[in-house]
Amino acid sequence: MNKPKLFLAYGWIAAAFMATLVVGCGNKEEVAPSPPAYAMPEVNDVNCKPDAIKSMPDDVRQVFADRCVRRAKPIQSPKKSYDF
């Protein structure tokens, strides 16, 4: 390639890159999150029963079920001696 054609090729690439950069950096309107339609109930023995979880809306059900599963505290196993 001679010099003018090479400059035009890289010039178009640079122009496309700059256009993409300018478009991507535009002002974005921040949208306030909408309040939840269903309040998350407290995680306890009564609310973590399968019937209570089934009655919840889909968007809350999975998050609440995950919290129910993770609410148990780890139990330390008894010390054992492995001396032979």
Secondary structure, DSSP 8 states (H G I E B T S, - for coil): --HHHHHHHHHHHHHHHHHHHHHHTS----------SS-----STTTTSHHHHHTS-HHHHHHHHHHHHTTS------------
